[in-house]
Amino acid sequence: MKHNVYLIGFMGTGKSTVSRLLSESLGAAVTDTDEAIVRWQDRSIKEIFELQGEEHFRNLETELLSRTGESEPGIISCGGGIVLREENRKLMKKYGVTVLLKASPETIYARVKENTERPVLNSNMSVAYITELMEKRAVYYEEAGEIVIDTDGKTPREISEEIMKKLKNKKIF
């Protein structure tokens, strides 16, 4: 049964903030995959990448996603790279509806440039690198996203309301 709302998109598109607003509107619990992995592993994502590598981190994401099908309906804010695995895209479609949040590379850079907890960008914090990485991931985001929302120039509340409207139109909630 489809019951979760998965927010996907590149880092800095607003997934964490918007998921909390959706939670308030829908009365559903929020799970942030990155925060859940940090609690579960008792170390930062940066440490996981440094000590065990990206592949291990991606395995943790897949295991966490597989558990969402057994939980109460909720809002799942997903890490930016979660769509890279076909298995993850299939799990999200199996257990819910996937909402893709999009933003321009310039918007993303403005939102994340001060954050040092993003291992994928730490040594490559630039609009050019963000653009390159977004282009590499675009096909996966597009394949996974059932509802697509452009976040440029919108407040988190406006984004949340737009998602709510589209979910209601699809008779999800």
C-alpha positions as a LaTeX table, in Angstrom:
\begin{tabular}{lrrr}
\hline
Residue & $x$ (\AA) & $y$ (\AA) & $z$ (\AA) \\
\hline
Met1 & 0.00 & 0.00 & 0.00 \\
Lys2 & 1.30 & 3.45 & $-0.91$ \\
His3 & 1.33 & 5.66 & 2.12 \\
Asn4 & 4.56 & 7.64 & 2.49 \\
Val5 & 5.49 & 10.95 & 0.90 \\
Tyr6 & 9.17 & 10.92 & $-0.09$ \\
Leu7 & 10.80 & 14.30 & $-0.68$ \\
Ile8 & 13.76 & 13.97 & $-3.03$ \\
Gly9 & 16.04 & 16.42 & $-4.76$ \\
Phe10 & 19.53 & 17.81 & $-4.73$ \\
Met11 & 20.92 & 19.08 & $-1.44$ \\
Gly12 & 19.66 & 22.56 & $-0.62$ \\
Thr13 & 16.30 & 22.26 & $-2.37$ \\
Gly14 & 14.42 & 22.53 & 0.93 \\
Lys15 & 13.51 & 18.92 & 1.68 \\
Ser16 & 14.12 & 19.07 & 5.44 \\
Thr17 & 12.30 & 22.36 & 6.00 \\
Val18 & 9.37 & 21.50 & 3.74 \\
Ser19 & 9.00 & 18.03 & 5.29 \\
Arg20 & 8.39 & 19.62 & 8.71 \\
Leu21 & 5.69 & 21.88 & 7.24 \\
Leu22 & 4.03 & 18.94 & 5.48 \\
Ser23 & 4.12 & 17.03 & 8.74 \\
Glu24 & 2.17 & 19.80 & 10.45 \\
Ser25 & $-0.40$ & 19.92 & 7.63 \\
Leu26 & $-0.86$ & 16.16 & 7.35 \\
Gly27 & $-0.37$ & 15.18 & 10.98 \\
Ala28 & 2.19 & 12.62 & 9.86 \\
Ala29 & 5.59 & 11.87 & 11.37 \\
Val30 & 8.75 & 13.06 & 9.62 \\
Thr31 & 11.82 & 10.96 & 9.04 \\
Asp32 & 14.92 & 12.69 & 7.70 \\
Thr33 & 17.06 & 9.89 & 6.25 \\
Asp34 & 20.33 & 11.68 & 6.93 \\
Glu35 & 19.39 & 12.48 & 10.55 \\
Ala36 & 18.11 & 8.93 & 11.10 \\
Ile37 & 21.39 & 7.46 & 9.82 \\
Val38 & 23.43 & 9.80 & 12.04 \\
Arg39 & 21.43 & 8.68 & 15.11 \\
Trp40 & 21.53 & 5.01 & 14.10 \\
Gln41 & 25.28 & 4.99 & 13.42 \\
Asp42 & 26.16 & 7.46 & 16.19 \\
Arg43 & 28.44 & 9.43 & 13.86 \\
Ser44 & 28.11 & 12.25 & 11.35 \\
Ile45 & 27.62 & 11.62 & 7.66 \\
Lys46 & 31.02 & 13.19 & 7.11 \\
Glu47 & 32.55 & 10.61 & 9.49 \\
Ile48 & 30.70 & 7.73 & 7.80 \\
Phe49 & 32.06 & 8.85 & 4.41 \\
Glu50 & 35.60 & 9.23 & 5.80 \\
Leu51 & 35.70 & 6.00 & 7.83 \\
Gln52 & 33.55 & 3.59 & 5.83 \\
Gly53 & 33.07 & 5.24 & 2.44 \\
Glu54 & 30.17 & 6.41 & 0.33 \\
Glu55 & 29.14 & 2.85 & $-0.63$ \\
His56 & 28.55 & 1.98 & 3.04 \\
Phe57 & 26.50 & 5.14 & 3.49 \\
Arg58 & 24.39 & 4.25 & 0.42 \\
Asn59 & 23.81 & 0.76 & 1.88 \\
Leu60 & 22.52 & 2.37 & 5.07 \\
Glu61 & 20.13 & 4.54 & 3.03 \\
Thr62 & 18.75 & 1.47 & 1.24 \\
Glu63 & 18.24 & $-0.40$ & 4.50 \\
Leu64 & 16.47 & 2.60 & 6.03 \\
Leu65 & 14.21 & 2.99 & 2.99 \\
Ser66 & 13.23 & $-0.66$ & 3.09 \\
Arg67 & 11.99 & $-0.14$ & 6.65 \\
Thr68 & 9.66 & 2.72 & 5.65 \\
Gly69 & 7.24 & 0.25 & 4.13 \\
Glu70 & 6.65 & $-1.27$ & 7.55 \\
Ser71 & 6.05 & 2.02 & 9.35 \\
Glu72 & 3.05 & 4.26 & 9.85 \\
Pro73 & 2.38 & 6.68 & 6.97 \\
Gly74 & 4.81 & 9.56 & 7.07 \\
Ile75 & 6.90 & 12.18 & 5.37 \\
Ile76 & 10.39 & 11.00 & 4.44 \\
Ser77 & 12.98 & 13.69 & 3.70 \\
Cys78 & 15.64 & 11.91 & 1.65 \\
Gly79 & 19.34 & 12.65 & 1.28 \\
Gly80 & 20.28 & 14.16 & $-2.07$ \\
Gly81 & 21.99 & 11.03 & $-3.42$ \\
Ile82 & 19.38 & 8.48 & $-2.39$ \\
Val83 & 18.02 & 8.27 & $-5.95$ \\
Leu84 & 21.34 & 7.04 & $-7.34$ \\
Arg85 & 20.37 & 3.42 & $-6.66$ \\
Glu86 & 17.64 & 1.84 & $-8.73$ \\
Glu87 & 16.63 & $-0.24$ & $-5.69$ \\
Asn88 & 15.96 & 2.95 & $-3.73$ \\
Arg89 & 13.84 & 4.45 & $-6.51$ \\
Lys90 & 11.79 & 1.23 & $-6.62$ \\
Leu91 & 11.34 & 1.17 & $-2.82$ \\
Met92 & 10.06 & 4.75 & $-2.79$ \\
Lys93 & 7.57 & 4.06 & $-5.58$ \\
Lys94 & 6.45 & 0.87 & $-3.85$ \\
Tyr95 & 5.81 & 2.49 & $-0.48$ \\
Gly96 & 4.63 & 5.95 & $-1.42$ \\
Val97 & 4.60 & 8.93 & $-3.71$ \\
Thr98 & 7.83 & 10.73 & $-4.56$ \\
Val99 & 7.97 & 14.52 & $-4.69$ \\
Leu100 & 10.97 & 16.01 & $-6.49$ \\
Leu101 & 12.04 & 19.45 & $-5.27$ \\
Lys102 & 14.11 & 21.32 & $-7.86$ \\
Ala103 & 16.22 & 24.49 & $-7.70$ \\
Ser104 & 18.80 & 26.16 & $-9.88$ \\
Pro105 & 22.51 & 25.57 & $-9.17$ \\
Glu106 & 22.80 & 29.23 & $-8.14$ \\
Thr107 & 19.97 & 28.89 & $-5.62$ \\
Ile108 & 21.48 & 25.69 & $-4.23$ \\
Tyr109 & 24.91 & 27.29 & $-3.90$ \\
Ala110 & 23.42 & 30.26 & $-2.04$ \\
Arg111 & 21.63 & 27.88 & 0.35 \\
Val112 & 24.54 & 25.48 & 1.09 \\
Lys113 & 27.74 & 27.51 & 0.69 \\
Glu114 & 28.24 & 27.98 & 4.46 \\
Asn115 & 27.54 & 24.33 & 5.34 \\
Thr116 & 30.61 & 22.17 & 5.98 \\
Glu117 & 28.66 & 18.96 & 6.66 \\
Arg118 & 28.10 & 18.04 & 3.03 \\
Pro119 & 30.86 & 15.56 & 2.15 \\
Val120 & 30.01 & 15.48 & $-1.55$ \\
Leu121 & 30.60 & 19.26 & $-1.85$ \\
Asn122 & 33.18 & 20.05 & 0.82 \\
Ser123 & 36.16 & 20.29 & $-1.51$ \\
Asn124 & 34.09 & 21.39 & $-4.52$ \\
Met125 & 31.84 & 24.20 & $-3.26$ \\
Ser126 & 31.06 & 26.07 & $-6.47$ \\
Val127 & 28.16 & 26.70 & $-8.84$ \\
Ala128 & 30.09 & 24.91 & $-11.61$ \\
Tyr129 & 30.54 & 21.72 & $-9.56$ \\
Ile130 & 26.94 & 21.81 & $-8.31$ \\
Thr131 & 25.78 & 22.16 & $-11.93$ \\
Glu132 & 27.95 & 19.21 & $-13.00$ \\
Leu133 & 26.70 & 16.98 & $-10.18$ \\
Met134 & 23.07 & 17.98 & $-10.78$ \\
Glu135 & 23.43 & 17.08 & $-14.47$ \\
Lys136 & 24.84 & 13.63 & $-13.54$ \\
Arg137 & 21.91 & 12.99 & $-11.18$ \\
Ala138 & 19.13 & 14.57 & $-13.27$ \\
Val139 & 18.08 & 11.35 & $-15.00$ \\
Tyr140 & 17.62 & 9.62 & $-11.61$ \\
Tyr141 & 15.66 & 12.50 & $-10.11$ \\
Glu142 & 13.41 & 12.70 & $-13.16$ \\
Glu143 & 12.80 & 8.94 & $-13.14$ \\
Ala144 & 11.90 & 8.95 & $-9.44$ \\
Gly145 & 9.88 & 12.16 & $-9.18$ \\
Glu146 & 6.14 & 11.61 & $-9.53$ \\
Ile147 & 5.32 & 15.18 & $-8.51$ \\
Val148 & 7.81 & 17.91 & $-9.46$ \\
Ile149 & 8.02 & 21.27 & $-7.67$ \\
Asp150 & 10.36 & 24.13 & $-8.59$ \\
Thr151 & 11.52 & 25.81 & $-5.36$ \\
Asp152 & 13.33 & 28.83 & $-6.81$ \\
Gly153 & 11.93 & 32.07 & $-5.43$ \\
Lys154 & 9.37 & 30.32 & $-3.21$ \\
Thr155 & 9.09 & 30.20 & 0.55 \\
Pro156 & 9.00 & 26.83 & 2.30 \\
Arg157 & 5.32 & 27.49 & 3.13 \\
Glu158 & 4.49 & 28.13 & $-0.54$ \\
Ile159 & 6.29 & 24.93 & $-1.53$ \\
Ser160 & 4.45 & 22.95 & 1.14 \\
Glu161 & 1.08 & 24.32 & 0.02 \\
Glu162 & 1.84 & 23.48 & $-3.62$ \\
Ile163 & 2.74 & 19.90 & $-2.63$ \\
Met164 & $-0.44$ & 19.59 & $-0.54$ \\
Lys165 & $-2.55$ & 20.72 & $-3.49$ \\
Lys166 & $-0.90$ & 18.19 & $-5.83$ \\
Leu167 & $-1.22$ & 15.38 & $-3.27$ \\
Lys168 & $-4.93$ & 16.14 & $-2.88$ \\
Asn169 & $-5.36$ & 16.19 & $-6.67$ \\
Lys170 & $-3.79$ & 12.71 & $-6.79$ \\
Lys171 & $-6.01$ & 11.71 & $-3.85$ \\
Ile172 & $-2.95$ & 10.75 & $-1.79$ \\
Phe173 & $-4.12$ & 12.46 & 1.41 \\
\hline
\end{tabular}
